Structure formats: structure tokens, C-alpha cells
Amino acid sequence: MEDRGFNEIELRGMMQRATAWRPSAWEGRFVVESAMTGRPWEIVVEPDAAGKRLVVVTAYRKEPS
């Protein structure tokens, strides 16, 4: 997380402010769209049905296309 410029508290905030989600290119994973400091971010998550959790795989700032 540190090398991407955020910490756990900021990641939790991004998850709370999620605006959309979509299936990822990887089967079983999803991309959550959010924002931090006014810039768009994407968070890749994977459901853990056995643990009833959502596992964060990675998060990155979305560059303009």
C-alpha cells in the first residue's frame, strides 16, 4: 500500500465511497471504482466465500484515458 501512496484507513474510506463495480478480466475478481483526494482509483477485490470476506488484491490510481 505504501508504494501506491495510501494506507489501510484511506483504503477503507475508498471502499466506503465506492461508486461502481464491474467484473475483472480475472475470473472471480471484481474492480471497484472509487476516489481519493479528488482522483479516481480502482480497487481489485476477490470474494472469500469461506471466510465471508472481501479480499483486496490491489488498488491503483486510474490514469486518464
mmCIF file of the N, C-alpha and C atoms, coordinates in Angstrom:
data_MODEL
# 
_entry.id   MODEL 
# 
loop_
_atom_site.group_PDB 
_atom_site.id 
_atom_site.type_symbol 
_atom_site.label_atom_id 
_atom_site.label_alt_id 
_atom_site.label_comp_id 
_atom_site.label_asym_id 
_atom_site.label_entity_id 
_atom_site.label_seq_id 
_atom_site.pdbx_PDB_ins_code 
_atom_site.Cartn_x 
_atom_site.Cartn_y 
_atom_site.Cartn_z 
_atom_site.occupancy 
_atom_site.B_iso_or_equiv 
_atom_site.pdbx_formal_charge 
_atom_site.auth_seq_id 
_atom_site.auth_comp_id 
_atom_site.auth_asym_id 
_atom_site.auth_atom_id 
_atom_site.pdbx_PDB_model_num 
ATOM 1   N N  . MET A 1 1  ? 0.826   -1.192  0.000   1.00 0.00 ? 1  MET A N  1 
ATOM 2   C CA . MET A 1 1  ? 0.000   0.000   0.000   1.00 0.00 ? 1  MET A CA 1 
ATOM 3   C C  . MET A 1 1  ? 0.866   1.249   0.000   1.00 0.00 ? 1  MET A C  1 
ATOM 4   N N  . GLU A 1 2  ? 1.927   1.216   0.796   1.00 0.00 ? 2  GLU A N  1 
ATOM 5   C CA . GLU A 1 2  ? 2.744   2.421   0.930   1.00 0.00 ? 2  GLU A CA 1 
ATOM 6   C C  . GLU A 1 2  ? 3.341   2.859   -0.393  1.00 0.00 ? 2  GLU A C  1 
ATOM 7   N N  . ASP A 1 3  ? 3.763   1.894   -1.232  1.00 0.00 ? 3  ASP A N  1 
ATOM 8   C CA . ASP A 1 3  ? 4.352   2.282   -2.504  1.00 0.00 ? 3  ASP A CA 1 
ATOM 9   C C  . ASP A 1 3  ? 3.315   2.817   -3.484  1.00 0.00 ? 3  ASP A C  1 
ATOM 10  N N  . ARG A 1 4  ? 2.030   2.624   -3.195  1.00 0.00 ? 4  ARG A N  1 
ATOM 11  C CA . ARG A 1 4  ? 0.968   3.189   -4.033  1.00 0.00 ? 4  ARG A CA 1 
ATOM 12  C C  . ARG A 1 4  ? 0.435   4.509   -3.473  1.00 0.00 ? 4  ARG A C  1 
ATOM 13  N N  . GLY A 1 5  ? 0.911   4.878   -2.287  1.00 0.00 ? 5  GLY A N  1 
ATOM 14  C CA . GLY A 1 5  ? 0.550   6.179   -1.733  1.00 0.00 ? 5  GLY A CA 1 
ATOM 15  C C  . GLY A 1 5  ? -0.725  6.224   -0.911  1.00 0.00 ? 5  GLY A C  1 
ATOM 16  N N  . PHE A 1 6  ? -1.088  5.124   -0.268  1.00 0.00 ? 6  PHE A N  1 
ATOM 17  C CA . PHE A 1 6  ? -2.254  5.129   0.617   1.00 0.00 ? 6  PHE A CA 1 
ATOM 18  C C  . PHE A 1 6  ? -2.017  4.159   1.757   1.00 0.00 ? 6  PHE A C  1 
ATOM 19  N N  . ASN A 1 7  ? -2.848  4.273   2.783   1.00 0.00 ? 7  ASN A N  1 
ATOM 20  C CA . ASN A 1 7  ? -2.748  3.359   3.915   1.00 0.00 ? 7  ASN A CA 1 
ATOM 21  C C  . ASN A 1 7  ? -4.081  2.631   4.105   1.00 0.00 ? 7  ASN A C  1 
ATOM 22  N N  . GLU A 1 8  ? -4.156  1.773   5.092   1.00 0.00 ? 8  GLU A N  1 
ATOM 23  C CA . GLU A 1 8  ? -5.359  0.967   5.304   1.00 0.00 ? 8  GLU A CA 1 
ATOM 24  C C  . GLU A 1 8  ? -6.594  1.823   5.572   1.00 0.00 ? 8  GLU A C  1 
ATOM 25  N N  . ILE A 1 9  ? -6.439  2.871   6.341   1.00 0.00 ? 9  ILE A N  1 
ATOM 26  C CA . ILE A 1 9  ? -7.583  3.741   6.648   1.00 0.00 ? 9  ILE A CA 1 
ATOM 27  C C  . ILE A 1 9  ? -8.098  4.413   5.380   1.00 0.00 ? 9  ILE A C  1 
ATOM 28  N N  . GLU A 1 10 ? -7.188  4.879   4.538   1.00 0.00 ? 10 GLU A N  1 
ATOM 29  C CA . GLU A 1 10 ? -7.601  5.503   3.275   1.00 0.00 ? 10 GLU A CA 1 
ATOM 30  C C  . GLU A 1 10 ? -8.258  4.479   2.352   1.00 0.00 ? 10 GLU A C  1 
ATOM 31  N N  . LEU A 1 11 ? -7.759  3.252   2.337   1.00 0.00 ? 11 LEU A N  1 
ATOM 32  C CA . LEU A 1 11 ? -8.366  2.196   1.529   1.00 0.00 ? 11 LEU A CA 1 
ATOM 33  C C  . LEU A 1 11 ? -9.781  1.906   2.010   1.00 0.00 ? 11 LEU A C  1 
ATOM 34  N N  . ARG A 1 12 ? -9.965  1.831   3.314   1.00 0.00 ? 12 ARG A N  1 
ATOM 35  C CA . ARG A 1 12 ? -11.312 1.606   3.848   1.00 0.00 ? 12 ARG A CA 1 
ATOM 36  C C  . ARG A 1 12 ? -12.253 2.746   3.454   1.00 0.00 ? 12 ARG A C  1 
ATOM 37  N N  . GLY A 1 13 ? -11.744 3.970   3.472   1.00 0.00 ? 13 GLY A N  1 
ATOM 38  C CA . GLY A 1 13 ? -12.539 5.116   3.039   1.00 0.00 ? 13 GLY A CA 1 
ATOM 39  C C  . GLY A 1 13 ? -12.919 5.023   1.576   1.00 0.00 ? 13 GLY A C  1 
ATOM 40  N N  . MET A 1 14 ? -11.968 4.596   0.749   1.00 0.00 ? 14 MET A N  1 
ATOM 41  C CA . MET A 1 14 ? -12.272 4.433   -0.680  1.00 0.00 ? 14 MET A CA 1 
ATOM 42  C C  . MET A 1 14 ? -13.355 3.377   -0.883  1.00 0.00 ? 14 MET A C  1 
ATOM 43  N N  . MET A 1 15 ? -13.296 2.290   -0.116  1.00 0.00 ? 15 MET A N  1 
ATOM 44  C CA . MET A 1 15 ? -14.316 1.249   -0.247  1.00 0.00 ? 15 MET A CA 1 
ATOM 45  C C  . MET A 1 15 ? -15.686 1.777   0.185   1.00 0.00 ? 15 MET A C  1 
ATOM 46  N N  . GLN A 1 16 ? -15.718 2.604   1.209   1.00 0.00 ? 16 GLN A N  1 
ATOM 47  C CA . GLN A 1 16 ? -16.996 3.182   1.654   1.00 0.00 ? 16 GLN A CA 1 
ATOM 48  C C  . GLN A 1 16 ? -17.564 4.146   0.619   1.00 0.00 ? 16 GLN A C  1 
ATOM 49  N N  . ARG A 1 17 ? -16.698 4.815   -0.131  1.00 0.00 ? 17 ARG A N  1 
ATOM 50  C CA . ARG A 1 17 ? -17.144 5.785   -1.131  1.00 0.00 ? 17 ARG A CA 1 
ATOM 51  C C  . ARG A 1 17 ? -17.230 5.198   -2.536  1.00 0.00 ? 17 ARG A C  1 
ATOM 52  N N  . ALA A 1 18 ? -17.240 3.887   -2.653  1.00 0.00 ? 18 ALA A N  1 
ATOM 53  C CA . ALA A 1 18 ? -17.294 3.244   -3.970  1.00 0.00 ? 18 ALA A CA 1 
ATOM 54  C C  . ALA A 1 18 ? -18.491 3.743   -4.766  1.00 0.00 ? 18 ALA A C  1 
ATOM 55  N N  . THR A 1 19 ? -18.260 3.978   -6.047  1.00 0.00 ? 19 THR A N  1 
ATOM 56  C CA . THR A 1 19 ? -19.322 4.496   -6.907  1.00 0.00 ? 19 THR A CA 1 
ATOM 57  C C  . THR A 1 19 ? -19.842 3.464   -7.895  1.00 0.00 ? 19 THR A C  1 
ATOM 58  N N  . ALA A 1 20 ? -19.045 2.431   -8.175  1.00 0.00 ? 20 ALA A N  1 
ATOM 59  C CA . ALA A 1 20 ? -19.459 1.397   -9.130  1.00 0.00 ? 20 ALA A CA 1 
ATOM 60  C C  . ALA A 1 20 ? -18.535 0.196   -8.985  1.00 0.00 ? 20 ALA A C  1 
ATOM 61  N N  . TRP A 1 21 ? -18.932 -0.913  -9.599  1.00 0.00 ? 21 TRP A N  1 
ATOM 62  C CA . TRP A 1 21 ? -18.087 -2.085  -9.661  1.00 0.00 ? 21 TRP A CA 1 
ATOM 63  C C  . TRP A 1 21 ? -18.390 -2.824  -10.957 1.00 0.00 ? 21 TRP A C  1 
ATOM 64  N N  . ARG A 1 22 ? -17.420 -3.647  -11.375 1.00 0.00 ? 22 ARG A N  1 
ATOM 65  C CA . ARG A 1 22 ? -17.583 -4.430  -12.598 1.00 0.00 ? 22 ARG A CA 1 
ATOM 66  C C  . ARG A 1 22 ? -16.722 -5.691  -12.474 1.00 0.00 ? 22 ARG A C  1 
ATOM 67  N N  . PRO A 1 23 ? -17.054 -6.722  -13.245 1.00 0.00 ? 23 PRO A N  1 
ATOM 68  C CA . PRO A 1 23 ? -16.198 -7.911  -13.236 1.00 0.00 ? 23 PRO A CA 1 
ATOM 69  C C  . PRO A 1 23 ? -14.805 -7.563  -13.756 1.00 0.00 ? 23 PRO A C  1 
ATOM 70  N N  . SER A 1 24 ? -13.811 -8.198  -13.205 1.00 0.00 ? 24 SER A N  1 
ATOM 71  C CA . SER A 1 24 ? -12.432 -8.014  -13.638 1.00 0.00 ? 24 SER A CA 1 
ATOM 72  C C  . SER A 1 24 ? -12.139 -8.928  -14.824 1.00 0.00 ? 24 SER A C  1 
ATOM 73  N N  . ALA A 1 25 ? -11.013 -8.717  -15.469 1.00 0.00 ? 25 ALA A N  1 
ATOM 74  C CA . ALA A 1 25 ? -10.574 -9.617  -16.531 1.00 0.00 ? 25 ALA A CA 1 
ATOM 75  C C  . ALA A 1 25 ? -10.239 -10.995 -15.951 1.00 0.00 ? 25 ALA A C  1 
ATOM 76  N N  . TRP A 1 26 ? -9.881  -11.047 -14.659 1.00 0.00 ? 26 TRP A N  1 
ATOM 77  C CA . TRP A 1 26 ? -9.594  -12.307 -13.971 1.00 0.00 ? 26 TRP A CA 1 
ATOM 78  C C  . TRP A 1 26 ? -10.904 -12.861 -13.421 1.00 0.00 ? 26 TRP A C  1 
ATOM 79  N N  . GLU A 1 27 ? -11.215 -14.076 -13.763 1.00 0.00 ? 27 GLU A N  1 
ATOM 80  C CA . GLU A 1 27 ? -12.446 -14.699 -13.300 1.00 0.00 ? 27 GLU A CA 1 
ATOM 81  C C  . GLU A 1 27 ? -12.496 -14.738 -11.776 1.00 0.00 ? 27 GLU A C  1 
ATOM 82  N N  . GLY A 1 28 ? -13.646 -14.359 -11.211 1.00 0.00 ? 28 GLY A N  1 
ATOM 83  C CA . GLY A 1 28 ? -13.838 -14.390 -9.773  1.00 0.00 ? 28 GLY A CA 1 
ATOM 84  C C  . GLY A 1 28 ? -13.418 -13.119 -9.063  1.00 0.00 ? 28 GLY A C  1 
ATOM 85  N N  . ARG A 1 29 ? -12.856 -12.163 -9.804  1.00 0.00 ? 29 ARG A N  1 
ATOM 86  C CA . ARG A 1 29 ? -12.446 -10.900 -9.198  1.00 0.00 ? 29 ARG A CA 1 
ATOM 87  C C  . ARG A 1 29 ? -13.308 -9.767  -9.742  1.00 0.00 ? 29 ARG A C  1 
ATOM 88  N N  . PHE A 1 30 ? -13.331 -8.667  -8.994  1.00 0.00 ? 30 PHE A N  1 
ATOM 89  C CA . PHE A 1 30 ? -14.120 -7.506  -9.376  1.00 0.00 ? 30 PHE A CA 1 
ATOM 90  C C  . PHE A 1 30 ? -13.287 -6.241  -9.208  1.00 0.00 ? 30 PHE A C  1 
ATOM 91  N N  . VAL A 1 31 ? -13.631 -5.228  -9.985  1.00 0.00 ? 31 VAL A N  1 
ATOM 92  C CA . VAL A 1 31 ? -12.967 -3.927  -9.890  1.00 0.00 ? 31 VAL A CA 1 
ATOM 93  C C  . VAL A 1 31 ? -13.961 -2.950  -9.290  1.00 0.00 ? 31 VAL A C  1 
ATOM 94  N N  . VAL A 1 32 ? -13.582 -2.335  -8.183  1.00 0.00 ? 32 VAL A N  1 
ATOM 95  C CA . VAL A 1 32 ? -14.414 -1.346  -7.505  1.00 0.00 ? 32 VAL A CA 1 
ATOM 96  C C  . VAL A 1 32 ? -13.886 0.032   -7.875  1.00 0.00 ? 32 VAL A C  1 
ATOM 97  N N  . GLU A 1 33 ? -14.759 0.902   -8.347  1.00 0.00 ? 33 GLU A N  1 
ATOM 98  C CA . GLU A 1 33 ? -14.372 2.262   -8.701  1.00 0.00 ? 33 GLU A CA 1 
ATOM 99  C C  . GLU A 1 33 ? -14.636 3.190   -7.521  1.00 0.00 ? 33 GLU A C  1 
ATOM 100 N N  . SER A 1 34 ? -13.670 4.039   -7.235  1.00 0.00 ? 34 SER A N  1 
ATOM 101 C CA . SER A 1 34 ? -13.784 4.962   -6.113  1.00 0.00 ? 34 SER A CA 1 
ATOM 102 C C  . SER A 1 34 ? -12.929 6.189   -6.394  1.00 0.00 ? 34 SER A C  1 
ATOM 103 N N  . ALA A 1 35 ? -12.699 6.991   -5.350  1.00 0.00 ? 35 ALA A N  1 
ATOM 104 C CA . ALA A 1 35 ? -11.861 8.178   -5.489  1.00 0.00 ? 35 ALA A CA 1 
ATOM 105 C C  . ALA A 1 35 ? -11.170 8.464   -4.160  1.00 0.00 ? 35 ALA A C  1 
ATOM 106 N N  . MET A 1 36 ? -10.035 9.117   -4.264  1.00 0.00 ? 36 MET A N  1 
ATOM 107 C CA . MET A 1 36 ? -9.314  9.597   -3.089  1.00 0.00 ? 36 MET A CA 1 
ATOM 108 C C  . MET A 1 36 ? -8.609  10.874  -3.504  1.00 0.00 ? 36 MET A C  1 
ATOM 109 N N  . THR A 1 37 ? -8.692  11.876  -2.676  1.00 0.00 ? 37 THR A N  1 
ATOM 110 C CA . THR A 1 37 ? -8.114  13.203  -2.936  1.00 0.00 ? 37 THR A CA 1 
ATOM 111 C C  . THR A 1 37 ? -8.508  13.738  -4.310  1.00 0.00 ? 37 THR A C  1 
ATOM 112 N N  . GLY A 1 38 ? -9.771  13.496  -4.668  1.00 0.00 ? 38 GLY A N  1 
ATOM 113 C CA . GLY A 1 38 ? -10.298 14.041  -5.915  1.00 0.00 ? 38 GLY A CA 1 
ATOM 114 C C  . GLY A 1 38 ? -9.841  13.331  -7.179  1.00 0.00 ? 38 GLY A C  1 
ATOM 115 N N  . ARG A 1 39 ? -9.161  12.196  -7.043  1.00 0.00 ? 39 ARG A N  1 
ATOM 116 C CA . ARG A 1 39 ? -8.674  11.458  -8.210  1.00 0.00 ? 39 ARG A CA 1 
ATOM 117 C C  . ARG A 1 39 ? -9.290  10.066  -8.215  1.00 0.00 ? 39 ARG A C  1 
ATOM 118 N N  . PRO A 1 40 ? -9.600  9.536   -9.404  1.00 0.00 ? 40 PRO A N  1 
ATOM 119 C CA . PRO A 1 40 ? -10.223 8.207   -9.474  1.00 0.00 ? 40 PRO A CA 1 
ATOM 120 C C  . PRO A 1 40 ? -9.233  7.084   -9.156  1.00 0.00 ? 40 PRO A C  1 
ATOM 121 N N  . TRP A 1 41 ? -9.731  6.084   -8.446  1.00 0.00 ? 41 TRP A N  1 
ATOM 122 C CA . TRP A 1 41 ? -8.955  4.901   -8.093  1.00 0.00 ? 41 TRP A CA 1 
ATOM 123 C C  . TRP A 1 41 ? -9.757  3.659   -8.452  1.00 0.00 ? 41 TRP A C  1 
ATOM 124 N N  . GLU A 1 42 ? -9.054  2.565   -8.688  1.00 0.00 ? 42 GLU A N  1 
ATOM 125 C CA . GLU A 1 42 ? -9.685  1.273   -8.892  1.00 0.00 ? 42 GLU A CA 1 
ATOM 126 C C  . GLU A 1 42 ? -9.105  0.295   -7.871  1.00 0.00 ? 42 GLU A C  1 
ATOM 127 N N  . ILE A 1 43 ? -9.984  -0.505  -7.287  1.00 0.00 ? 43 ILE A N  1 
ATOM 128 C CA . ILE A 1 43 ? -9.598  -1.470  -6.258  1.00 0.00 ? 43 ILE A CA 1 
ATOM 129 C C  . ILE A 1 43 ? -10.025 -2.844  -6.761  1.00 0.00 ? 43 ILE A C  1 
ATOM 130 N N  . VAL A 1 44 ? -9.090  -3.750  -6.881  1.00 0.00 ? 44 VAL A N  1 
ATOM 131 C CA . VAL A 1 44 ? -9.387  -5.105  -7.327  1.00 0.00 ? 44 VAL A CA 1 
ATOM 132 C C  . VAL A 1 44 ? -9.638  -5.960  -6.088  1.00 0.00 ? 44 VAL A C  1 
ATOM 133 N N  . VAL A 1 45 ? -10.804 -6.604  -6.062  1.00 0.00 ? 45 VAL A N  1 
ATOM 134 C CA . VAL A 1 45 ? -11.194 -7.411  -4.906  1.00 0.00 ? 45 VAL A CA 1 
ATOM 135 C C  . VAL A 1 45 ? -11.590 -8.810  -5.349  1.00 0.00 ? 45 VAL A C  1 
ATOM 136 N N  . GLU A 1 46 ? -11.536 -9.731  -4.388  1.00 0.00 ? 46 GLU A N  1 
ATOM 137 C CA . GLU A 1 46 ? -11.918 -11.117 -4.642  1.00 0.00 ? 46 GLU A CA 1 
ATOM 138 C C  . GLU A 1 46 ? -12.720 -11.610 -3.444  1.00 0.00 ? 46 GLU A C  1 
ATOM 139 N N  . PRO A 1 47 ? -13.935 -12.093 -3.667  1.00 0.00 ? 47 PRO A N  1 
ATOM 140 C CA . PRO A 1 47 ? -14.727 -12.609 -2.555  1.00 0.00 ? 47 PRO A CA 1 
ATOM 141 C C  . PRO A 1 47 ? -14.097 -13.875 -1.965  1.00 0.00 ? 47 PRO A C  1 
ATOM 142 N N  . ASP A 1 48 ? -14.121 -13.975 -0.654  1.00 0.00 ? 48 ASP A N  1 
ATOM 143 C CA . ASP A 1 48 ? -13.680 -15.166 0.068   1.00 0.00 ? 48 ASP A CA 1 
ATOM 144 C C  . ASP A 1 48 ? -14.927 -15.726 0.737   1.00 0.00 ? 48 ASP A C  1 
ATOM 145 N N  . ALA A 1 49 ? -15.617 -16.602 0.011   1.00 0.00 ? 49 ALA A N  1 
ATOM 146 C CA . ALA A 1 49 ? -16.896 -17.126 0.497   1.00 0.00 ? 49 ALA A CA 1 
ATOM 147 C C  . ALA A 1 49 ? -16.739 -17.898 1.798   1.00 0.00 ? 49 ALA A C  1 
ATOM 148 N N  . ALA A 1 50 ? -15.671 -18.649 1.931   1.00 0.00 ? 50 ALA A N  1 
ATOM 149 C CA . ALA A 1 50 ? -15.475 -19.447 3.142   1.00 0.00 ? 50 ALA A CA 1 
ATOM 150 C C  . ALA A 1 50 ? -15.329 -18.552 4.373   1.00 0.00 ? 50 ALA A C  1 
ATOM 151 N N  . GLY A 1 51 ? -14.606 -17.448 4.216   1.00 0.00 ? 51 GLY A N  1 
ATOM 152 C CA . GLY A 1 51 ? -14.402 -16.535 5.332   1.00 0.00 ? 51 GLY A CA 1 
ATOM 153 C C  . GLY A 1 51 ? -15.409 -15.415 5.383   1.00 0.00 ? 51 GLY A C  1 
ATOM 154 N N  . LYS A 1 52 ? -16.333 -15.390 4.411   1.00 0.00 ? 52 LYS A N  1 
ATOM 155 C CA . LYS A 1 52 ? -17.343 -14.336 4.309   1.00 0.00 ? 52 LYS A CA 1 
ATOM 156 C C  . LYS A 1 52 ? -16.686 -12.956 4.345   1.00 0.00 ? 52 LYS A C  1 
ATOM 157 N N  . ARG A 1 53 ? -15.645 -12.812 3.532   1.00 0.00 ? 53 ARG A N  1 
ATOM 158 C CA . ARG A 1 53 ? -14.900 -11.546 3.465   1.00 0.00 ? 53 ARG A CA 1 
ATOM 159 C C  . ARG A 1 53 ? -14.702 -11.136 2.020   1.00 0.00 ? 53 ARG A C  1 
ATOM 160 N N  . LEU A 1 54 ? -14.274 -9.909  1.864   1.00 0.00 ? 54 LEU A N  1 
ATOM 161 C CA . LEU A 1 54 ? -13.870 -9.393  0.571   1.00 0.00 ? 54 LEU A CA 1 
ATOM 162 C C  . LEU A 1 54 ? -12.381 -9.088  0.685   1.00 0.00 ? 54 LEU A C  1 
ATOM 163 N N  . VAL A 1 55 ? -11.566 -9.767  -0.111  1.00 0.00 ? 55 VAL A N  1 
ATOM 164 C CA . VAL A 1 55 ? -10.119 -9.622  -0.044  1.00 0.00 ? 55 VAL A CA 1 
ATOM 165 C C  . VAL A 1 55 ? -9.674  -8.592  -1.079  1.00 0.00 ? 55 VAL A C  1 
ATOM 166 N N  . VAL A 1 56 ? -8.907  -7.607  -0.640  1.00 0.00 ? 56 VAL A N  1 
ATOM 167 C CA . VAL A 1 56 ? -8.361  -6.616  -1.562  1.00 0.00 ? 56 VAL A CA 1 
ATOM 168 C C  . VAL A 1 56 ? -7.091  -7.199  -2.167  1.00 0.00 ? 56 VAL A C  1 
ATOM 169 N N  . VAL A 1 57 ? -7.072  -7.297  -3.492  1.00 0.00 ? 57 VAL A N  1 
ATOM 170 C CA . VAL A 1 57 ? -5.921  -7.832  -4.212  1.00 0.00 ? 57 VAL A CA 1 
ATOM 171 C C  . VAL A 1 57 ? -4.915  -6.714  -4.468  1.00 0.00 ? 57 VAL A C  1 
ATOM 172 N N  . THR A 1 58 ? -5.405  -5.588  -4.988  1.00 0.00 ? 58 THR A N  1 
ATOM 173 C CA . THR A 1 58 ? -4.565  -4.423  -5.250  1.00 0.00 ? 58 THR A CA 1 
ATOM 174 C C  . THR A 1 58 ? -5.448  -3.202  -5.428  1.00 0.00 ? 58 THR A C  1 
ATOM 175 N N  . ALA A 1 59 ? -4.833  -2.043  -5.412  1.00 0.00 ? 59 ALA A N  1 
ATOM 176 C CA . ALA A 1 59 ? -5.534  -0.782  -5.684  1.00 0.00 ? 59 ALA A CA 1 
ATOM 177 C C  . ALA A 1 59 ? -4.552  0.130   -6.388  1.00 0.00 ? 59 ALA A C  1 
ATOM 178 N N  . TYR A 1 60 ? -5.072  0.911   -7.314  1.00 0.00 ? 60 TYR A N  1 
ATOM 179 C CA . TYR A 1 60 ? -4.210  1.800   -8.089  1.00 0.00 ? 60 TYR A CA 1 
ATOM 180 C C  . TYR A 1 60 ? -5.001  3.018   -8.543  1.00 0.00 ? 60 TYR A C  1 
ATOM 181 N N  . ARG A 1 61 ? -4.265  4.115   -8.724  1.00 0.00 ? 61 ARG A N  1 
ATOM 182 C CA . ARG A 1 61 ? -4.881  5.337   -9.233  1.00 0.00 ? 61 ARG A CA 1 
ATOM 183 C C  . ARG A 1 61 ? -5.142  5.154   -10.719 1.00 0.00 ? 61 ARG A C  1 
ATOM 184 N N  . LYS A 1 62 ? -6.346  5.480   -11.136 1.00 0.00 ? 62 LYS A N  1 
ATOM 185 C CA . LYS A 1 62 ? -6.748  5.319   -12.535 1.00 0.00 ? 62 LYS A CA 1 
ATOM 186 C C  . LYS A 1 62 ? -6.247  6.514   -13.326 1.00 0.00 ? 62 LYS A C  1 
ATOM 187 N N  . GLU A 1 63 ? -5.466  6.238   -14.335 1.00 0.00 ? 63 GLU A N  1 
ATOM 188 C CA . GLU A 1 63 ? -4.944  7.301   -15.195 1.00 0.00 ? 63 GLU A CA 1 
ATOM 189 C C  . GLU A 1 63 ? -5.978  7.676   -16.252 1.00 0.00 ? 63 GLU A C  1 
ATOM 190 N N  . PRO A 1 64 ? -6.039  8.943   -16.635 1.00 0.00 ? 64 PRO A N  1 
ATOM 191 C CA . PRO A 1 64 ? -6.995  9.349   -17.678 1.00 0.00 ? 64 PRO A CA 1 
ATOM 192 C C  . PRO A 1 64 ? -6.709  8.620   -18.978 1.00 0.00 ? 64 PRO A C  1 
ATOM 193 N N  . SER A 1 65 ? -7.788  8.242   -19.676 1.00 0.00 ? 65 SER A N  1 
ATOM 194 C CA . SER A 1 65 ? -7.596  7.534   -20.942 1.00 0.00 ? 65 SER A CA 1 
ATOM 195 C C  . SER A 1 65 ? -7.677  8.444   -22.140 1.00 0.00 ? 65 SER A C  1 
# 
